[in-house]
C-alpha cells in the first residue's frame, strides 16, 4: 500500500469525509492561484521549519498569510527558525517540496516534528491540503485535519 493509499484508508476508517481534486502540479501558493477558483475551500500554505536547536516544525497557515519567522519563534517557544532542508523533509514526513501537507504527519515518528495549524484553519469549514503530492488538493474539514 502506498503512503497515499494508507492516508485514504486511515481517513475512511476514522469516518472522515474528503474530496480529492486532481490538477496540474503546483509548487507554490502563487502557482496554485489558478486552481483555487475551481476548489471552494480555505486554501493553505505549509512551511517546513527547523529551529536553531535542531527541532522541526510544520506550520500550516492560510494561503495568503504573510509569515515573519522572527515573530513566529517566540510563539512556538523555540529558537530562531529557518526553512528545513528538502532531504530532512523527506526523511521526517515522507514528502518533497510542493507536496507538504499537515496530513504528512501520518509518516512522522512521534515527537520527530511538531505540527502547528493556524487556528483559523482548525474550524468546521472545508480546508484544502495536499494528499501527499502536489498534483491534487484534498478538501476536508479543518477539525478533521486535527483528528
N, CA, C and O atoms as a GROMACS GRO file, in nm:
protein
  588
    1UNK      N    1   0.085  -0.118   0.000
    1UNK     CA    2   0.000   0.000   0.000
    1UNK      C    3   0.090   0.124   0.000
    1UNK      O    4   0.183   0.132   0.080
    2UNK      N    5   0.062   0.218  -0.088
    2UNK     CA    6   0.140   0.341  -0.093
    2UNK      C    7   0.103   0.431   0.025
    2UNK      O    8  -0.003   0.413   0.084
    3UNK      N    9   0.188   0.527   0.059
    3UNK     CA   10   0.152   0.620   0.166
    3UNK      C   11   0.019   0.692   0.139
    3UNK      O   12  -0.060   0.713   0.231
    4UNK      N   13  -0.006   0.729   0.014
    4UNK     CA   14  -0.132   0.797  -0.018
    4UNK      C   15  -0.251   0.703   0.000
    4UNK      O   16  -0.354   0.744   0.053
    5UNK      N   17  -0.238   0.580  -0.041
    5UNK     CA   18  -0.345   0.482  -0.021
    5UNK      C   19  -0.370   0.458   0.128
    5UNK      O   20  -0.484   0.443   0.172
    6UNK      N   21  -0.262   0.456   0.206
    6UNK     CA   22  -0.275   0.440   0.352
    6UNK      C   23  -0.347   0.560   0.413
    6UNK      O   24  -0.429   0.545   0.503
    7UNK      N   25  -0.315   0.681   0.362
    7UNK     CA   26  -0.382   0.803   0.408
    7UNK      C   27  -0.532   0.791   0.384
    7UNK      O   28  -0.612   0.815   0.475
    8UNK      N   29  -0.572   0.755   0.261
    8UNK     CA   30  -0.714   0.741   0.230
    8UNK      C   31  -0.780   0.635   0.318
    8UNK      O   32  -0.891   0.655   0.367
    9UNK      N   33  -0.712   0.524   0.339
    9UNK     CA   34  -0.766   0.417   0.423
    9UNK      C   35  -0.783   0.464   0.567
    9UNK      O   36  -0.884   0.435   0.630
   10UNK      N   37  -0.685   0.538   0.619
   10UNK     CA   38  -0.694   0.589   0.756
   10UNK      C   39  -0.809   0.688   0.770
   10UNK      O   40  -0.882   0.685   0.869
   11UNK      N   41  -0.824   0.776   0.672
   11UNK     CA   42  -0.934   0.874   0.677
   11UNK      C   43  -1.069   0.804   0.672
   11UNK      O   44  -1.161   0.837   0.747
   12UNK      N   45  -1.081   0.707   0.584
   12UNK     CA   46  -1.206   0.632   0.572
   12UNK      C   47  -1.235   0.555   0.700
   12UNK      O   48  -1.349   0.554   0.747
   13UNK      N   49  -1.135   0.490   0.757
   13UNK     CA   50  -1.152   0.414   0.881
   13UNK      C   51  -1.195   0.505   0.996
   13UNK      O   52  -1.269   0.463   1.085
   14UNK      N   53  -1.149   0.630   0.995
   14UNK     CA   54  -1.184   0.725   1.100
   14UNK      C   55  -1.318   0.793   1.072
   14UNK      O   56  -1.364   0.875   1.153
   15UNK      N   57  -1.382   0.761   0.960
   15UNK     CA   58  -1.510   0.821   0.927
   15UNK      C   59  -1.499   0.966   0.881
   15UNK      O   60  -1.595   1.042   0.893
   16UNK      N   61  -1.383   1.003   0.829
   16UNK     CA   62  -1.359   1.142   0.785
   16UNK      C   63  -1.392   1.154   0.637
   16UNK      O   64  -1.335   1.084   0.553
   17UNK      N   65  -1.485   1.244   0.606
   17UNK     CA   66  -1.524   1.268   0.467
   17UNK      C   67  -1.422   1.361   0.401
   17UNK      O   68  -1.372   1.455   0.463
   18UNK      N   69  -1.393   1.334   0.275
   18UNK     CA   70  -1.299   1.416   0.200
   18UNK      C   71  -1.331   1.406   0.051
   18UNK      O   72  -1.398   1.314   0.006
   19UNK      N   73  -1.281   1.503  -0.024
   19UNK     CA   74  -1.290   1.501  -0.170
   19UNK      C   75  -1.151   1.532  -0.224
   19UNK      O   76  -1.078   1.612  -0.165
   20UNK      N   77  -1.115   1.470  -0.334
   20UNK     CA   78  -0.985   1.493  -0.396
   20UNK      C   79  -1.006   1.554  -0.534
   20UNK      O   80  -1.082   1.501  -0.615
   21UNK      N   81  -0.939   1.666  -0.557
   21UNK     CA   82  -0.947   1.737  -0.684
   21UNK      C   83  -0.812   1.726  -0.754
   21UNK      O   84  -0.712   1.777  -0.704
   22UNK      N   85  -0.808   1.660  -0.868
   22UNK     CA   86  -0.685   1.644  -0.945
   22UNK      C   87  -0.657   1.774  -1.022
   22UNK      O   88  -0.750   1.842  -1.067
   23UNK      N   89  -0.529   1.807  -1.037
   23UNK     CA   90  -0.490   1.926  -1.114
   23UNK      C   91  -0.344   1.912  -1.153
   23UNK      O   92  -0.277   1.816  -1.114
   24UNK      N   93  -0.294   2.007  -1.230
   24UNK     CA   94  -0.153   2.004  -1.267
   24UNK      C   95  -0.067   2.032  -1.144
   24UNK      O   96  -0.115   2.086  -1.044
   25UNK      N   97   0.058   1.995  -1.151
   25UNK     CA   98   0.149   2.012  -1.038
   25UNK      C   99   0.165   2.160  -1.003
   25UNK      O  100   0.182   2.244  -1.090
   26UNK      N  101   0.158   2.189  -0.874
   26UNK     CA  102   0.185   2.324  -0.824
   26UNK      C  103   0.286   2.312  -0.710
   26UNK      O  104   0.282   2.220  -0.629
   27UNK      N  105   0.378   2.408  -0.707
   27UNK     CA  106   0.484   2.406  -0.607
   27UNK      C  107   0.476   2.523  -0.509
   27UNK      O  108   0.532   2.518  -0.400
   28UNK      N  109   0.404   2.628  -0.548
   28UNK     CA  110   0.397   2.748  -0.465
   28UNK      C  111   0.253   2.797  -0.455
   28UNK      O  112   0.167   2.756  -0.532
   29UNK      N  113   0.229   2.885  -0.359
   29UNK     CA  114   0.098   2.946  -0.344
   29UNK      C  115   0.066   3.025  -0.471
   29UNK      O  116  -0.048   3.023  -0.519
   30UNK      N  117   0.163   3.093  -0.525
   30UNK     CA  118   0.142   3.171  -0.648
   30UNK      C  119   0.094   3.081  -0.762
   30UNK      O  120  -0.001   3.116  -0.832
   31UNK      N  121   0.158   2.966  -0.780
   31UNK     CA  122   0.117   2.874  -0.885
   31UNK      C  123  -0.022   2.817  -0.860
   31UNK      O  124  -0.094   2.783  -0.954
   32UNK      N  125  -0.060   2.806  -0.734
   32UNK     CA  126  -0.189   2.745  -0.702
   32UNK      C  127  -0.306   2.841  -0.722
   32UNK      O  128  -0.422   2.798  -0.715
   33UNK      N  129  -0.280   2.968  -0.747
   33UNK     CA  130  -0.390   3.064  -0.766
   33UNK      C  131  -0.486   3.020  -0.876
   33UNK      O  132  -0.607   3.042  -0.864
   34UNK      N  133  -0.435   2.960  -0.981
   34UNK     CA  134  -0.520   2.919  -1.094
   34UNK      C  135  -0.618   2.810  -1.054
   34UNK      O  136  -0.730   2.807  -1.105
   35UNK      N  137  -0.579   2.719  -0.965
   35UNK     CA  138  -0.669   2.610  -0.927
   35UNK      C  139  -0.765   2.650  -0.816
   35UNK      O  140  -0.869   2.587  -0.799
   36UNK      N  141  -0.732   2.755  -0.742
   36UNK     CA  142  -0.816   2.794  -0.629
   36UNK      C  143  -0.958   2.831  -0.670
   36UNK      O  144  -1.053   2.807  -0.595
   37UNK      N  145  -0.972   2.889  -0.786
   37UNK     CA  146  -1.106   2.931  -0.828
   37UNK      C  147  -1.198   2.813  -0.851
   37UNK      O  148  -1.320   2.827  -0.844
   38UNK      N  149  -1.140   2.696  -0.879
   38UNK     CA  150  -1.220   2.577  -0.906
   38UNK      C  151  -1.248   2.494  -0.781
   38UNK      O  152  -1.331   2.403  -0.785
   39UNK      N  153  -1.181   2.522  -0.670
   39UNK     CA  154  -1.196   2.442  -0.549
   39UNK      C  155  -1.240   2.535  -0.435
   39UNK      O  156  -1.163   2.619  -0.389
   40UNK      N  157  -1.363   2.518  -0.392
   40UNK     CA  158  -1.420   2.605  -0.290
   40UNK      C  159  -1.382   2.556  -0.150
   40UNK      O  160  -1.442   2.463  -0.098
   41UNK      N  161  -1.282   2.622  -0.091
   41UNK     CA  162  -1.236   2.585   0.043
   41UNK      C  163  -1.139   2.692   0.092
   41UNK      O  164  -1.102   2.784   0.018
   42UNK      N  165  -1.098   2.679   0.217
   42UNK     CA  166  -0.990   2.762   0.270
   42UNK      C  167  -0.860   2.699   0.222
   42UNK      O  168  -0.832   2.584   0.255
   43UNK      N  169  -0.781   2.772   0.145
   43UNK     CA  170  -0.656   2.717   0.092
   43UNK      C  171  -0.543   2.741   0.191
   43UNK      O  172  -0.548   2.834   0.272
   44UNK      N  173  -0.440   2.657   0.183
   44UNK     CA  174  -0.334   2.660   0.283
   44UNK      C  175  -0.196   2.679   0.221
   44UNK      O  176  -0.173   2.659   0.102
   45UNK      N  177  -0.105   2.720   0.309
   45UNK     CA  178   0.037   2.728   0.280
   45UNK      C  179   0.106   2.652   0.392
   45UNK      O  180   0.067   2.661   0.508
   46UNK      N  181   0.210   2.575   0.356
   46UNK     CA  182   0.279   2.492   0.454
   46UNK      C  183   0.427   2.525   0.454
   46UNK      O  184   0.491   2.531   0.348
   47UNK      N  185   0.482   2.546   0.572
   47UNK     CA  186   0.624   2.577   0.586
   47UNK      C  187   0.691   2.470   0.671
   47UNK      O  188   0.651   2.445   0.785
   48UNK      N  189   0.793   2.409   0.615
   48UNK     CA  190   0.872   2.310   0.687
   48UNK      C  191   0.990   2.386   0.748
   48UNK      O  192   1.075   2.438   0.676
   49UNK      N  193   0.994   2.391   0.881
   49UNK     CA  194   1.089   2.476   0.952
   49UNK      C  195   1.176   2.397   1.048
   49UNK      O  196   1.139   2.290   1.096
   50UNK      N  197   1.292   2.455   1.074
   50UNK     CA  198   1.386   2.397   1.172
   50UNK      C  199   1.434   2.511   1.261
   50UNK      O  200   1.464   2.620   1.212
   51UNK      N  201   1.440   2.487   1.391
   51UNK     CA  202   1.491   2.591   1.479
   51UNK      C  203   1.641   2.572   1.503
   51UNK      O  204   1.698   2.469   1.467
   52UNK      N  205   1.702   2.672   1.563
   52UNK     CA  206   1.848   2.671   1.585
   52UNK      C  207   1.891   2.557   1.676
   52UNK      O  208   2.009   2.519   1.676
   53UNK      N  209   1.798   2.501   1.752
   53UNK     CA  210   1.831   2.390   1.840
   53UNK      C  211   1.813   2.254   1.774
   53UNK      O  212   1.841   2.151   1.836
   54UNK      N  213   1.767   2.251   1.648
   54UNK     CA  214   1.751   2.125   1.575
   54UNK      C  215   1.610   2.068   1.574
   54UNK      O  216   1.589   1.961   1.517
   55UNK      N  217   1.513   2.136   1.636
   55UNK     CA  218   1.375   2.089   1.636
   55UNK      C  219   1.307   2.126   1.504
   55UNK      O  220   1.335   2.231   1.446
   56UNK      N  221   1.218   2.038   1.457
   56UNK     CA  222   1.148   2.062   1.331
   56UNK      C  223   1.001   2.094   1.358
   56UNK      O  224   0.940   2.043   1.452
   57UNK      N  225   0.945   2.180   1.271
   57UNK     CA  226   0.806   2.222   1.280
   57UNK      C  227   0.745   2.222   1.140
   57UNK      O  228   0.813   2.251   1.042
   58UNK      N  229   0.618   2.188   1.132
   58UNK     CA  230   0.541   2.204   1.010
   58UNK      C  231   0.432   2.304   1.042
   58UNK      O  232   0.341   2.276   1.120
   59UNK      N  233   0.441   2.421   0.982
   59UNK     CA  234   0.348   2.531   1.006
   59UNK      C  235   0.250   2.536   0.890
   59UNK      O  236   0.290   2.554   0.775
   60UNK      N  237   0.121   2.522   0.919
   60UNK     CA  238   0.016   2.530   0.818
   60UNK      C  239  -0.070   2.652   0.848
   60UNK      O  240  -0.128   2.663   0.956
   61UNK      N  241  -0.077   2.742   0.751
   61UNK     CA  242  -0.148   2.869   0.767
   61UNK      C  243  -0.235   2.895   0.644
   61UNK      O  244  -0.221   2.825   0.543
   62UNK      N  245  -0.324   2.994   0.650
   62UNK     CA  246  -0.400   3.030   0.530
   62UNK      C  247  -0.304   3.067   0.416
   62UNK      O  248  -0.197   3.124   0.440
   63UNK      N  249  -0.342   3.034   0.294
   63UNK     CA  250  -0.255   3.052   0.178
   63UNK      C  251  -0.203   3.195   0.162
   63UNK      O  252  -0.089   3.215   0.120
   64UNK      N  253  -0.284   3.292   0.196
   64UNK     CA  254  -0.243   3.431   0.173
   64UNK      C  255  -0.171   3.493   0.294
   64UNK      O  256  -0.136   3.611   0.290
   65UNK      N  257  -0.150   3.417   0.399
   65UNK     CA  258  -0.084   3.470   0.519
   65UNK      C  259   0.061   3.508   0.490
   65UNK      O  260   0.132   3.438   0.418
   66UNK      N  261   0.103   3.617   0.546
   66UNK     CA  262   0.243   3.660   0.541
   66UNK      C  263   0.306   3.613   0.672
   66UNK      O  264   0.256   3.643   0.780
   67UNK      N  265   0.416   3.541   0.661
   67UNK     CA  266   0.481   3.485   0.778
   67UNK      C  267   0.616   3.551   0.800
   67UNK      O  268   0.701   3.552   0.710
   68UNK      N  269   0.635   3.606   0.918
   68UNK     CA  270   0.763   3.662   0.960
   68UNK      C  271   0.820   3.565   1.062
   68UNK      O  272   0.775   3.560   1.176
   69UNK      N  273   0.921   3.489   1.022
   69UNK     CA  274   0.976   3.386   1.110
   69UNK      C  275   1.031   3.444   1.240
   69UNK      O  276   1.034   3.375   1.342
   70UNK      N  277   1.073   3.570   1.237
   70UNK     CA  278   1.124   3.633   1.359
   70UNK      C  279   1.013   3.651   1.463
   70UNK      O  280   1.039   3.657   1.583
   71UNK      N  281   0.888   3.659   1.415
   71UNK     CA  282   0.775   3.674   1.507
   71UNK      C  283   0.714   3.539   1.546
   71UNK      O  284   0.641   3.530   1.644
   72UNK      N  285   0.745   3.435   1.468
   72UNK     CA  286   0.686   3.304   1.494
   72UNK      C  287   0.759   3.230   1.605
   72UNK      O  288   0.696   3.167   1.690
   73UNK      N  289   0.893   3.236   1.605
   73UNK     CA  290   0.966   3.153   1.701
   73UNK      C  291   0.931   3.182   1.846
   73UNK      O  292   0.928   3.087   1.925
   74UNK      N  293   0.906   3.306   1.887
   74UNK     CA  294   0.864   3.325   2.028
   74UNK      C  295   0.728   3.259   2.058
   74UNK      O  296   0.705   3.212   2.170
   75UNK      N  297   0.640   3.257   1.959
   75UNK     CA  298   0.509   3.195   1.978
   75UNK      C  299   0.520   3.043   1.997
   75UNK      O  300   0.439   2.981   2.065
   76UNK      N  301   0.623   2.986   1.936
   76UNK     CA  302   0.645   2.842   1.946
   76UNK      C  303   0.740   2.805   2.059
   76UNK      O  304   0.770   2.688   2.081
   77UNK      N  305   0.788   2.907   2.130
   77UNK     CA  306   0.883   2.886   2.240
   77UNK      C  307   1.005   2.806   2.192
   77UNK      O  308   1.049   2.711   2.256
   78UNK      N  309   1.056   2.850   2.078
   78UNK     CA  310   1.174   2.784   2.024
   78UNK      C  311   1.278   2.889   1.985
   78UNK      O  312   1.254   3.009   1.997
   79UNK      N  313   1.391   2.841   1.939
   79UNK     CA  314   1.498   2.930   1.899
   79UNK      C  315   1.475   2.976   1.755
   79UNK      O  316   1.378   2.935   1.692
   80UNK      N  317   1.561   3.060   1.704
   80UNK     CA  318   1.549   3.116   1.570
   80UNK      C  319   1.511   3.009   1.468
   80UNK      O  320   1.566   2.899   1.469
   81UNK      N  321   1.416   3.042   1.379
   81UNK     CA  322   1.366   2.949   1.279
   81UNK      C  323   1.424   2.977   1.141
   81UNK      O  324   1.450   3.092   1.105
   82UNK      N  325   1.443   2.871   1.065
   82UNK     CA  326   1.481   2.882   0.924
   82UNK      C  327   1.408   2.769   0.851
   82UNK      O  328   1.349   2.681   0.914
   83UNK      N  329   1.414   2.771   0.719
   83UNK     CA  330   1.349   2.666   0.642
   83UNK      C  331   1.430   2.538   0.650
   83UNK      O  332   1.553   2.540   0.638
   84UNK      N  333   1.361   2.427   0.670
   84UNK     CA  334   1.426   2.297   0.674
   84UNK      C  335   1.468   2.253   0.534
   84UNK      O  336   1.411   2.297   0.435
   85UNK      N  337   1.566   2.169   0.528
   85UNK     CA  338   1.618   2.118   0.401
   85UNK      C  339   1.526   2.010   0.344
   85UNK      O  340   1.464   1.935   0.418
   86UNK      N  341   1.517   2.003   0.210
   86UNK     CA  342   1.431   1.902   0.148
   86UNK      C  343   1.463   1.759   0.190
   86UNK      O  344   1.371   1.678   0.206
   87UNK      N  345   1.590   1.725   0.209
   87UNK     CA  346   1.623   1.588   0.249
   87UNK      C  347   1.569   1.556   0.390
   87UNK      O  348   1.528   1.444   0.416
   88UNK      N  349   1.569   1.655   0.479
   88UNK     CA  350   1.514   1.635   0.613
   88UNK      C  351   1.362   1.620   0.605
   88UNK      O  352   1.302   1.540   0.678
   89UNK      N  353   1.299   1.698   0.518
   89UNK     CA  354   1.154   1.690   0.499
   89UNK      C  355   1.115   1.550   0.452
   89UNK      O  356   1.021   1.490   0.505
   90UNK      N  357   1.186   1.501   0.355
   90UNK     CA  358   1.155   1.368   0.303
   90UNK      C  359   1.178   1.260   0.409
   90UNK      O  360   1.100   1.166   0.421
   91UNK      N  361   1.286   1.274   0.485
   91UNK     CA  362   1.318   1.176   0.589
   91UNK      C  363   1.215   1.178   0.703
   91UNK      O  364   1.178   1.073   0.755
   92UNK      N  365   1.170   1.298   0.742
   92UNK     CA  366   1.081   1.310   0.858
   92UNK      C  367   0.934   1.289   0.826
   92UNK      O  368   0.863   1.225   0.903
   93UNK      N  369   0.888   1.343   0.712
   93UNK     CA  370   0.744   1.335   0.684
   93UNK      C  371   0.712   1.272   0.547
   93UNK      O  372   0.596   1.265   0.508
   94UNK      N  373   0.815   1.227   0.476
   94UNK     CA  374   0.793   1.148   0.355
   94UNK      C  375   0.739   1.221   0.235
   94UNK      O  376   0.682   1.159   0.145
   95UNK      N  377   0.756   1.353   0.229
   95UNK     CA  378   0.711   1.429   0.113
   95UNK      C  379   0.824   1.521   0.065
   95UNK      O  380   0.922   1.543   0.135
   96UNK      N  381   0.807   1.573  -0.056
   96UNK     CA  382   0.905   1.661  -0.116
   96UNK      C  383   0.846   1.802  -0.127
   96UNK      O  384   0.725   1.819  -0.115
   97UNK      N  385   0.930   1.904  -0.150
   97UNK     CA  386   0.878   2.040  -0.165
   97UNK      C  387   0.764   2.046  -0.268
   97UNK      O  388   0.771   1.984  -0.374
   98UNK      N  389   0.662   2.121  -0.234
   98UNK     CA  390   0.544   2.132  -0.318
   98UNK      C  391   0.434   2.037  -0.275
   98UNK      O  392   0.316   2.058  -0.307
   99UNK      N  393   0.471   1.932  -0.203
   99UNK     CA  394   0.374   1.833  -0.158
   99UNK      C  395   0.353   1.839  -0.007
   99UNK      O  396   0.288   1.751   0.050
  100UNK      N  397   0.407   1.938   0.057
  100UNK     CA  398   0.399   1.948   0.203
  100UNK      C  399   0.254   1.969   0.245
  100UNK      O  400   0.180   2.047   0.185
  101UNK      N  401   0.216   1.899   0.349
  101UNK     CA  402   0.078   1.897   0.396
  101UNK      C  403   0.075   1.854   0.542
  101UNK      O  404   0.160   1.775   0.584
  102UNK      N  405  -0.021   1.904   0.620
  102UNK     CA  406  -0.030   1.855   0.758
  102UNK      C  407  -0.063   1.706   0.762
  102UNK      O  408  -0.036   1.640   0.862
  103UNK      N  409  -0.121   1.653   0.656
  103UNK     CA  410  -0.154   1.511   0.652
  103UNK      C  411  -0.029   1.424   0.645
  103UNK      O  412  -0.037   1.304   0.670
  104UNK      N  413   0.086   1.481   0.611
  104UNK     CA  414   0.212   1.406   0.607
  104UNK      C  415   0.256   1.365   0.746
  104UNK      O  416   0.349   1.286   0.760
  105UNK      N  417   0.191   1.417   0.848
  105UNK     CA  418   0.225   1.377   0.985
  105UNK      C  419   0.199   1.228   1.007
  105UNK      O  420   0.252   1.170   1.102
  106UNK      N  421   0.120   1.163   0.920
  106UNK     CA  422   0.100   1.019   0.934
  106UNK      C  423   0.229   0.943   0.908
  106UNK      O  424   0.243   0.828   0.950
  107UNK      N  425   0.324   1.007   0.838
  107UNK     CA  426   0.454   0.945   0.809
  107UNK      C  427   0.559   0.973   0.915
  107UNK      O  428   0.666   0.913   0.914
  108UNK      N  429   0.530   1.063   1.007
  108UNK     CA  430   0.629   1.107   1.105
  108UNK      C  431   0.632   1.015   1.228
  108UNK      O  432   0.530   0.962   1.271
  109UNK      N  433   0.751   0.999   1.281
  109UNK     CA  434   0.763   0.930   1.409
  109UNK      C  435   0.717   1.025   1.519
  109UNK      O  436   0.736   1.146   1.509
  110UNK      N  437   0.658   0.972   1.622
  110UNK     CA  438   0.608   1.052   1.733
  110UNK      C  439   0.723   1.135   1.791
  110UNK      O  440   0.829   1.082   1.824
  111UNK      N  441   0.701   1.266   1.802
  111UNK     CA  442   0.798   1.357   1.860
  111UNK      C  443   0.906   1.406   1.765
  111UNK      O  444   0.989   1.488   1.805
  112UNK      N  445   0.906   1.358   1.640
  112UNK     CA  446   1.011   1.398   1.545
  112UNK      C  447   0.988   1.537   1.488
  112UNK      O  448   1.083   1.605   1.448
  113UNK      N  449   0.863   1.581   1.484
  113UNK     CA  450   0.827   1.710   1.426
  113UNK      C  451   0.698   1.757   1.492
  113UNK      O  452   0.613   1.676   1.530
  114UNK      N  453   0.683   1.886   1.506
  114UNK     CA  454   0.564   1.943   1.567
  114UNK      C  455   0.480   2.010   1.460
  114UNK      O  456   0.529   2.095   1.385
  115UNK      N  457   0.353   1.972   1.451
  115UNK     CA  458   0.259   2.035   1.360
  115UNK      C  459   0.198   2.156   1.429
  115UNK      O  460   0.152   2.147   1.543
  116UNK      N  461   0.198   2.269   1.360
  116UNK     CA  462   0.134   2.391   1.409
  116UNK      C  463   0.031   2.432   1.305
  116UNK      O  464   0.066   2.475   1.195
  117UNK      N  465  -0.096   2.418   1.339
  117UNK     CA  466  -0.206   2.451   1.249
  117UNK      C  467  -0.266   2.583   1.295
  117UNK      O  468  -0.313   2.595   1.408
  118UNK      N  469  -0.265   2.682   1.207
  118UNK     CA  470  -0.323   2.812   1.240
  118UNK      C  471  -0.467   2.793   1.285
  118UNK      O  472  -0.542   2.718   1.224
  119UNK      N  473  -0.504   2.862   1.392
  119UNK     CA  474  -0.637   2.843   1.450
  119UNK      C  475  -0.749   2.878   1.353
  119UNK      O  476  -0.861   2.828   1.369
  120UNK      N  477  -0.723   2.962   1.253
  120UNK     CA  478  -0.828   2.996   1.157
  120UNK      C  479  -0.857   2.880   1.062
  120UNK      O  480  -0.957   2.883   0.989
  121UNK      N  481  -0.772   2.778   1.062
  121UNK     CA  482  -0.794   2.659   0.979
  121UNK      C  483  -0.853   2.543   1.059
  121UNK      O  484  -0.905   2.448   1.001
  122UNK      N  485  -0.844   2.550   1.190
  122UNK     CA  486  -0.894   2.441   1.277
  122UNK      C  487  -1.042   2.463   1.304
  122UNK      O  488  -1.086   2.473   1.419
  123UNK      N  489  -1.117   2.471   1.196
  123UNK     CA  490  -1.259   2.505   1.203
  123UNK      C  491  -1.343   2.398   1.134
  123UNK      O  492  -1.291   2.307   1.070
  124UNK      N  493  -1.474   2.413   1.149
  124UNK     CA  494  -1.567   2.319   1.089
  124UNK      C  495  -1.604   2.364   0.947
  124UNK      O  496  -1.720   2.358   0.907
  125UNK      N  497  -1.503   2.410   0.873
  125UNK     CA  498  -1.520   2.451   0.734
  125UNK      C  499  -1.428   2.368   0.646
  125UNK      O  500  -1.338   2.301   0.696
  126UNK      N  501  -1.452   2.372   0.518
  126UNK     CA  502  -1.370   2.296   0.424
  126UNK      C  503  -1.234   2.363   0.405
  126UNK      O  504  -1.225   2.483   0.381
  127UNK      N  505  -1.127   2.282   0.418
  127UNK     CA  506  -0.989   2.329   0.406
  127UNK      C  507  -0.921   2.243   0.300
  127UNK      O  508  -0.939   2.122   0.296
  128UNK      N  509  -0.842   2.307   0.214
  128UNK     CA  510  -0.771   2.236   0.110
  128UNK      C  511  -0.626   2.211   0.146
  128UNK      O  512  -0.554   2.305   0.182
  129UNK      N  513  -0.582   2.086   0.138
  129UNK     CA  514  -0.444   2.047   0.167
  129UNK      C  515  -0.399   1.947   0.061
  129UNK      O  516  -0.481   1.895  -0.015
  130UNK      N  517  -0.272   1.920   0.055
  130UNK     CA  518  -0.218   1.822  -0.040
  130UNK      C  519  -0.237   1.680   0.017
  130UNK      O  520  -0.220   1.659   0.137
  131UNK      N  521  -0.272   1.585  -0.069
  131UNK     CA  522  -0.282   1.445  -0.024
  131UNK      C  523  -0.148   1.373  -0.046
  131UNK      O  524  -0.143   1.266  -0.107
  132UNK      N  525  -0.041   1.433   0.004
  132UNK     CA  526   0.096   1.381  -0.003
  132UNK      C  527   0.159   1.398  -0.142
  132UNK      O  528   0.267   1.344  -0.167
  133UNK      N  529   0.094   1.471  -0.231
  133UNK     CA  530   0.150   1.501  -0.363
  133UNK      C  531   0.096   1.636  -0.410
  133UNK      O  532  -0.007   1.683  -0.361
  134UNK      N  533   0.167   1.698  -0.504
  134UNK     CA  534   0.130   1.832  -0.545
  134UNK      C  535   0.045   1.836  -0.672
  134UNK      O  536   0.032   1.942  -0.734
  135UNK      N  537  -0.011   1.724  -0.711
  135UNK     CA  538  -0.097   1.718  -0.829
  135UNK      C  539  -0.244   1.698  -0.792
  135UNK      O  540  -0.325   1.659  -0.875
  136UNK      N  541  -0.275   1.726  -0.667
  136UNK     CA  542  -0.414   1.717  -0.621
  136UNK      C  543  -0.431   1.802  -0.497
  136UNK      O  544  -0.335   1.834  -0.426
  137UNK      N  545  -0.556   1.839  -0.472
  137UNK     CA  546  -0.593   1.906  -0.348
  137UNK      C  547  -0.702   1.824  -0.283
  137UNK      O  548  -0.802   1.789  -0.346
  138UNK      N  549  -0.681   1.792  -0.155
  138UNK     CA  550  -0.782   1.720  -0.077
  138UNK      C  551  -0.856   1.823   0.006
  138UNK      O  552  -0.796   1.909   0.069
  139UNK      N  553  -0.988   1.813   0.004
  139UNK     CA  554  -1.072   1.904   0.081
  139UNK      C  555  -1.140   1.824   0.192
  139UNK      O  556  -1.206   1.723   0.166
  140UNK      N  557  -1.122   1.871   0.314
  140UNK     CA  558  -1.184   1.811   0.431
  140UNK      C  559  -1.202   1.919   0.537
  140UNK      O  560  -1.147   2.028   0.523
  141UNK      N  561  -1.277   1.891   0.639
  141UNK     CA  562  -1.297   1.990   0.745
  141UNK      C  563  -1.166   2.013   0.821
  141UNK      O  564  -1.088   1.921   0.842
  142UNK      N  565  -1.145   2.138   0.860
  142UNK     CA  566  -1.025   2.171   0.937
  142UNK      C  567  -1.018   2.092   1.066
  142UNK      O  568  -0.909   2.053   1.110
  143UNK      N  569  -1.132   2.069   1.128
  143UNK     CA  570  -1.134   1.991   1.252
  143UNK      C  571  -1.089   1.847   1.225
  143UNK      O  572  -1.031   1.782   1.313
  144UNK      N  573  -1.116   1.797   1.105
  144UNK     CA  574  -1.073   1.662   1.071
  144UNK      C  575  -0.923   1.654   1.047
  144UNK      O  576  -0.864   1.548   1.065
  145UNK      N  577  -0.862   1.763   1.006
  145UNK     CA  578  -0.715   1.764   0.994
  145UNK      C  579  -0.654   1.738   1.130
  145UNK      O  580  -0.558   1.661   1.142
  146UNK      N  581  -0.709   1.799   1.231
  146UNK     CA  582  -0.659   1.778   1.368
  146UNK      C  583  -0.679   1.633   1.413
  146UNK      O  584  -0.595   1.576   1.483
  147UNK      N  585  -0.791   1.575   1.372
  147UNK     CA  586  -0.819   1.436   1.411
  147UNK      C  587  -0.717   1.343   1.347
  147UNK      O  588  -0.723   1.222   1.367
   0.00000   0.00000   0.00000
